[in-house]
Amino acid sequence: MGELLRTDVPGSLRRTAIMHGEEVARSFVAITHAVRTGRPAFDEVHGRPFYDYLNEHPGVADTFADGMGTVGVPPVLAHYRPLAGAGTVVDVGGGDGGLLASVLTAHPTLRGVLLELPGAIRGAHTRLADAGLMDRAELVSGSFFDDVPSGGDIYVLARVLHNWADEHAVAILRRVRQAMTDQARLIVLERFRSADSGSVTTAVVDLLMLGLMAGRQRTEDEYVALLEQAGFKVVAVAPPAGEPDDRLIEAMPR
């Protein structure tokens, strides 16, 4: 087990262990605060929201981005055929660029744009440069609450919406909608919660969202409702591929 905590082994989980062992673990001291109030335990312990904290602590932001990069690309994305014929894909809140790097590698004619906070952009530049993809990638530093790059054929929100309460998730979707042409498409990649129970993994992530960001796991119907509220129509919901709860929602501007 100790091998996984080294930096020089394939699949190292060192950064993930640090992330969960420090700021995340300390937040759960106040988990009863989150249960009583519905407000994040992280804010109570650290005195500010999660992403504000990352902006003020670049080292922690790097650890978080690197740790999230170990999650991997949802296998269901590999079966999404319109990527092959697209010109530009915009990864909104794409972390350290792992998903974008995988997509650009699989589709050599595709160009990519990554929108992320400054802390994550640093790691994304390194990852994409190491993969030899910077000639086809543009990195945009900013917040998806303020502005989203226009001109994309396909927009991707991968494991982003579950971080946010409904009103914030709709605000993100509306910003994306404003950036899109009527012909562009949106891919939402999330791990669904089933209407009755759901997997243990999904339940643990749901608890993490409550403690850190006031987000939550949602059912398919709940995601569809958010998209419709933000001005989208759902075109398709792909069946799982790989992890049993991973889903891909394809939507277009309504």
Secondary structure, 3 states (H helix, E strand, C coil): CHHHHCCCCCCCCHHHHHHHHHHHHHHHHHHHHHHHHCCCHHHHHHCCCHHHHHHHCHHHHHHHHHHHHCCCCCHHHHHCHHHHHCCEEEEECCCCCHHHHHHHHHCCCCEEEEEECHHHHHHHHHHHHHCCCHHHEEEEECCCCCCCCCCCCEEEEECCHHHCCHHHHHHHHHHHHHHCCCCCEEEEEEECCCCCCCCHHHHHHHHHHHHHCCCCCCCHHHHHHHHHHCCEEEEEEECCCCCCCEEEEEEEEC
